[in-house]
Amino acid sequence: MEANVSRTGTEGKTWGGGSQPLNASYGKMMMWFFIVSDALTFSGFIAAYGFSRFKFIDAWPIADEVFTHVPFLHGVPAPMYYVAFMTFVLIFSSVTMVLAVDAGHKMQKNKVIWYMFFTIIGGAIFVGSQAWEWATFIKGDYGAVETKGGKIIQFLNTEGERVAIADFASNIPSERTTHERRNGVWYDADGAALSSFSLAEVTAGFKANDNLLIRTQYLDDNGHPTVLSRAASIAKLENDGKLVVEGANLKHNEYGHPLFADFFFFITGFHGFHVFSGVVINCIIFFNVIIGTYEKRKSYEMVEKVGLYWHFVDLVWVFVFTFFYLV
């Protein structure tokens, strides 16, 4: 009987909350649980992206041809430069967060304030850059024509350079009523937003310029998109053209397969939401540091917990950047 009482007392001491698993507090353990579950969610998204890419490999856009823009440098091709800059800023913000956590362990309030301030600035720059990238992606650059089979055909000159539809499309006034702000946004019969030029205007302009060719999504023996001859290009545009596509949305994508745009919006948007949430949380912790909340507690563990979340967000972006932009 005494042995049973002794065992019961031991169990009470062991499982009554007195010890910390892995020497971590309850709050840090819950943050780790959240990070693991969120990591599984991102893993599922990236795996789905990989399966879709290899299934539609012939129609999948090349990131170097899509993400070529840099703010304030219009017309200057700089493939992946700005995405690389965004990545650098986010990784640097992770470094400043490490320094903030270290300063918190040493109870150095002023250093925590400055390092968290730099972390917040880095996160804000990243979120703003991602919003700009979305706007550029949605607006489009060159325009394309979607075929009846749902494929995208793009326009090149005889030197193999991309040509924008606006540079060669003819103006046929009878094709449509002039768009006015008071009339709202025009839509075609399929419910898609009306493009700047009709298919007839693109076809007429293409015929009038002998130096234009069409590039399809189908790959040749060297793994490059097939470029049609002049005669085959005209026939393809006249017989198979369906609608003009400018930019990208959830249904149409001038860069290639619509799933590319779907995954771009969903994965980068989901990650961007995490970064935005992290910036908001960091701001709250930042002001608590300023007013001395954690100085009074004699512990900056809250800074360490939000640091775990911020490092996770940075690590996820490394995988997104690798698999979505580089591979």
KAGIMO-V379175 format. One record per residue. N is the residue number from 1. RES is the residue in one letter. SS is DSSP state (hx for helix, st for strand, lp for the rest). PSI is psi in radians with two decimals (* if undefined). D_CENTER is the distance of its C-alpha to the mean C-alpha in whole Angstrom. Layout:
[[N:RES:SS:PSI:D_CENTER] [N:RES:SS:PSI:D_CENTER]]
This chain:
[[1:M:lp:-0.75:65] [2:E:hx:-0.61:64] [3:A:hx:-0.71:62] [4:N:hx:-0.73:60] [5:V:hx:-0.67:60] [6:S:hx:-0.75:59] [7:R:hx:-0.69:56] [8:T:hx:-0.71:55] [9:G:hx:-0.67:55] [10:T:hx:-0.75:53] [11:E:hx:-0.68:50] [12:G:hx:-0.67:50] [13:K:hx:-0.62:49] [14:T:hx:-0.76:47] [15:W:hx:0.17:45] [16:G:lp:0.18:45] [17:G:lp:0.08:42] [18:G:lp:-0.43:44] [19:S:lp:2.76:42] [20:Q:lp:2.10:38] [21:P:hx:2.31:37] [22:L:hx:0.38:35] [23:N:hx:0.58:37] [24:A:lp:2.56:34] [25:S:lp:2.95:34] [26:Y:hx:-0.77:33] [27:G:hx:-0.73:30] [28:K:hx:-0.67:29] [29:M:hx:-0.73:29] [30:M:hx:-0.62:28] [31:M:hx:-0.69:25] [32:W:hx:-0.68:25] [33:F:hx:-0.76:25] [34:F:hx:-0.77:22] [35:I:hx:-0.75:20] [36:V:hx:-0.79:21] [37:S:hx:-0.68:21] [38:D:hx:-0.60:17] [39:A:hx:-0.67:17] [40:L:hx:-0.66:18] [41:T:hx:-0.85:16] [42:F:hx:-0.63:13] [43:S:hx:-0.71:15] [44:G:hx:-0.72:16] [45:F:hx:-0.80:12] [46:I:hx:-0.64:12] [47:A:hx:-0.74:16] [48:A:hx:-0.69:15] [49:Y:hx:-0.77:12] [50:G:hx:-0.76:15] [51:F:hx:-0.77:18] [52:S:hx:-0.67:17] [53:R:hx:-0.79:16] [54:F:hx:-0.39:19] [55:K:hx:-0.64:21] [56:F:lp:0.79:20] [57:I:hx:-0.53:20] [58:D:hx:-0.37:22] [59:A:hx:0.09:19] [60:W:lp:2.26:16] [61:P:lp:2.70:14] [62:I:lp:2.17:15] [63:A:hx:-0.62:12] [64:D:hx:-0.40:14] [65:E:hx:-0.15:15] [66:V:hx:-0.89:12] [67:F:lp:1.32:11] [68:T:lp:0.08:14] [69:H:lp:2.61:14] [70:V:lp:2.33:15] [71:P:lp:2.41:17] [72:F:lp:0.09:20] [73:L:lp:1.19:21] [74:H:lp:2.33:21] [75:G:lp:0.04:22] [76:V:lp:1.90:22] [77:P:lp:2.10:20] [78:A:lp:1.31:18] [79:P:lp:2.15:15] [80:M:lp:0.01:13] [81:Y:hx:-0.81:15] [82:Y:hx:-0.60:12] [83:V:hx:-0.68:10] [84:A:hx:-0.68:13] [85:F:hx:-0.77:14] [86:M:hx:-0.75:11] [87:T:hx:-0.75:11] [88:F:hx:-0.77:15] [89:V:hx:-0.76:15] [90:L:hx:-0.72:14] [91:I:hx:-0.70:16] [92:F:hx:-0.65:19] [93:S:hx:-0.50:18] [94:S:hx:-0.62:19] [95:V:hx:-0.80:22] [96:T:hx:-0.53:23] [97:M:hx:-0.67:23] [98:V:hx:-0.77:25] [99:L:hx:-0.62:28] [100:A:hx:-0.74:28] [101:V:hx:-0.76:28] [102:D:hx:-0.73:31] [103:A:hx:-0.60:33] [104:G:hx:-0.69:33] [105:H:hx:-0.53:35] [106:K:lp:0.08:37] [107:M:lp:0.72:37] [108:Q:lp:1.55:36] [109:K:hx:-0.84:35] [110:N:hx:-0.69:35] [111:K:hx:-0.67:32] [112:V:hx:-0.76:30] [113:I:hx:-0.86:30] [114:W:hx:-0.75:29] [115:Y:hx:-0.65:26] [116:M:hx:-0.61:25] [117:F:hx:-0.80:25] [118:F:hx:-0.62:23] [119:T:hx:-0.77:20] [120:I:hx:-0.73:20] [121:I:hx:-0.76:19] [122:G:hx:-0.75:17] [123:G:hx:-0.69:15] [124:A:hx:-0.70:15] [125:I:hx:-0.72:14] [126:F:hx:-0.81:11] [127:V:hx:-0.76:10] [128:G:hx:-0.69:12] [129:S:hx:-0.67:10] [130:Q:hx:-0.65:7] [131:A:hx:-0.73:9] [132:W:hx:-0.70:11] [133:E:hx:-0.71:8] [134:W:hx:-0.84:7] [135:A:hx:-0.73:11] [136:T:hx:-0.72:12] [137:F:hx:-0.73:10] [138:I:hx:-0.70:12] [139:K:hx:-0.66:15] [140:G:lp:3.08:15] [141:D:lp:-0.97:17] [142:Y:lp:-0.59:20] [143:G:lp:2.78:21] [144:A:st:3.11:22] [145:V:st:2.30:24] [146:E:st:2.33:24] [147:T:st:3.04:27] [148:K:lp:-0.44:29] [149:G:lp:0.07:27] [150:G:lp:0.11:24] [151:K:lp:2.86:23] [152:I:st:2.30:22] [153:I:st:2.35:24] [154:Q:st:2.89:23] [155:F:st:2.34:26] [156:L:st:2.79:27] [157:N:st:3.12:30] [158:T:lp:-0.23:33] [159:E:lp:0.04:32] [160:G:lp:0.21:28] [161:E:lp:2.51:26] [162:R:st:2.50:24] [163:V:lp:2.30:26] [164:A:lp:2.51:24] [165:I:hx:-0.66:26] [166:A:hx:-0.34:27] [167:D:hx:-0.28:29] [168:F:lp:-0.22:31] [169:A:lp:2.44:31] [170:S:lp:2.73:35] [171:N:lp:1.99:35] [172:I:lp:1.69:37] [173:P:hx:-0.57:38] [174:S:hx:-0.13:40] [175:E:hx:-0.55:36] [176:R:lp:2.82:35] [177:T:lp:2.47:36] [178:T:lp:2.26:35] [179:H:lp:2.30:32] [180:E:lp:2.64:33] [181:R:hx:-0.64:31] [182:R:hx:-0.27:34] [183:N:hx:-0.08:33] [184:G:lp:-2.69:29] [185:V:lp:2.26:27] [186:W:lp:2.54:28] [187:Y:st:2.63:27] [188:D:lp:-3.03:29] [189:A:lp:-0.46:31] [190:D:lp:0.02:28] [191:G:lp:0.09:26] [192:A:lp:2.55:23] [193:A:st:2.37:23] [194:L:lp:2.32:25] [195:S:lp:3.01:24] [196:S:lp:-0.49:26] [197:F:lp:2.56:28] [198:S:lp:2.92:30] [199:L:hx:-0.64:30] [200:A:hx:-0.68:34] [201:E:hx:-0.67:33] [202:V:hx:-0.75:31] [203:T:hx:-0.77:33] [204:A:hx:-0.76:36] [205:G:hx:-0.62:34] [206:F:hx:-0.74:33] [207:K:hx:-0.55:37] [208:A:hx:-0.20:38] [209:N:lp:1.84:36] [210:D:lp:-0.22:38] [211:N:lp:0.24:35] [212:L:st:2.50:32] [213:L:st:2.96:31] [214:I:st:2.39:29] [215:R:st:2.21:26] [216:T:st:3.04:25] [217:Q:st:-0.27:23] [218:Y:st:2.39:26] [219:L:st:2.51:26] [220:D:lp:-2.97:29] [221:D:lp:-0.39:31] [222:N:lp:0.06:29] [223:G:lp:0.24:26] [224:H:lp:2.65:25] [225:P:st:2.44:25] [226:T:st:2.31:28] [227:V:st:2.15:29] [228:L:lp:2.76:32] [229:S:lp:2.99:36] [230:R:hx:-0.82:37] [231:A:hx:-0.75:39] [232:A:hx:-0.55:36] [233:S:hx:-0.78:33] [234:I:hx:-0.75:36] [235:A:hx:-0.70:37] [236:K:hx:-0.74:33] [237:L:hx:-0.71:32] [238:E:hx:-0.71:35] [239:N:hx:-0.46:35] [240:D:hx:-0.18:32] [241:G:st:2.43:30] [242:K:st:-0.90:29] [243:L:st:2.75:26] [244:V:st:2.32:25] [245:V:st:2.24:21] [246:E:lp:2.08:19] [247:G:lp:-2.71:15] [248:A:st:2.53:13] [249:N:lp:-2.89:13] [250:L:lp:-0.13:14] [251:K:lp:-0.60:17] [252:H:lp:2.60:17] [253:N:st:1.99:15] [254:E:lp:-0.31:17] [255:Y:lp:-0.35:15] [256:G:lp:-2.41:16] [257:H:lp:2.40:16] [258:P:hx:-0.50:15] [259:L:hx:-0.49:13] [260:F:hx:-0.80:11] [261:A:hx:-0.70:10] [262:D:hx:-0.83:10] [263:F:hx:-0.64:8] [264:F:hx:-0.87:5] [265:F:hx:-0.73:6] [266:F:hx:-0.87:8] [267:I:hx:-0.88:6] [268:T:hx:-0.56:3] [269:G:hx:-0.73:6] [270:F:hx:-0.73:8] [271:H:hx:-0.73:7] [272:G:hx:-0.64:7] [273:F:hx:-0.67:11] [274:H:hx:-0.76:12] [275:V:hx:-0.77:12] [276:F:hx:-0.76:13] [277:S:hx:-0.70:16] [278:G:hx:-0.68:17] [279:V:hx:-0.76:17] [280:V:hx:-0.81:20] [281:I:hx:-0.73:21] [282:N:hx:-0.65:22] [283:C:hx:-0.71:23] [284:I:hx:-0.81:26] [285:I:hx:-0.66:27] [286:F:hx:-0.82:27] [287:F:hx:-0.54:30] [288:N:hx:-0.61:31] [289:V:hx:-0.75:32] [290:I:hx:-0.76:33] [291:I:lp:-0.02:36] [292:G:lp:0.34:37] [293:T:hx:-0.82:36] [294:Y:hx:-0.39:35] [295:E:hx:-0.67:38] [296:K:hx:-0.60:40] [297:R:hx:-0.19:39] [298:K:lp:0.48:40] [299:S:lp:2.35:36] [300:Y:lp:0.63:33] [301:E:hx:-0.54:31] [302:M:hx:-0.65:29] [303:V:hx:-0.70:27] [304:E:hx:-0.67:27] [305:K:hx:-0.76:26] [306:V:hx:-0.45:23] [307:G:hx:-0.69:22] [308:L:hx:-0.78:22] [309:Y:hx:-0.74:19] [310:W:hx:-0.70:17] [311:H:hx:-0.65:18] [312:F:hx:-0.78:17] [313:V:hx:-0.72:13] [314:D:hx:-0.73:13] [315:L:hx:-0.70:14] [316:V:hx:-0.71:12] [317:W:hx:-0.59:9] [318:V:hx:-0.74:12] [319:F:hx:-0.74:12] [320:V:hx:-0.79:8] [321:F:hx:-0.70:9] [322:T:hx:-0.90:12] [323:F:hx:-0.54:12] [324:F:hx:-0.65:8] [325:Y:hx:-0.65:9] [326:L:hx:-0.73:13] [327:V:lp:*:15]]
